[in-house]
Amino acid sequence: MLSINAYELQDKIHSKEDFILVDVREQSEHDEFNIGGLLIPMNTIFDNLSKIDLNKQVVVYCQKGIRSQIVIQRLEQKCGFTNLINLQGGMDGWIKCIKK
């Protein structure tokens, strides 16, 4: 599984690189703090596959990086996705490293 850390993702965002951010947390978590990702809660991911572009890199994140890993594994195994990247440490890691 490909992964990216908070610093690398921040650089990717600032470089205006063409990629998609997907937040697989729940609405309340997203409302509390997010980095601009498209909200697709983990339990609705298969209902929203059309929102995930197969031709772009997709960085998937959650609170700690565990749910996003599970989502990526499921999408890779069941749907053949090859363009997914996990944010290591999720939003907790982002807050610790970037939002000081």
Secondary structure by P-SEA (a helix, b strand, c coil): cccccaaaaaaaaaaccbbbbbbcccaaaaaacccccccccccccccccccccccbbbbbbcccaaaaaaaaaaaaaacccccbbbccccaaaaaacccc
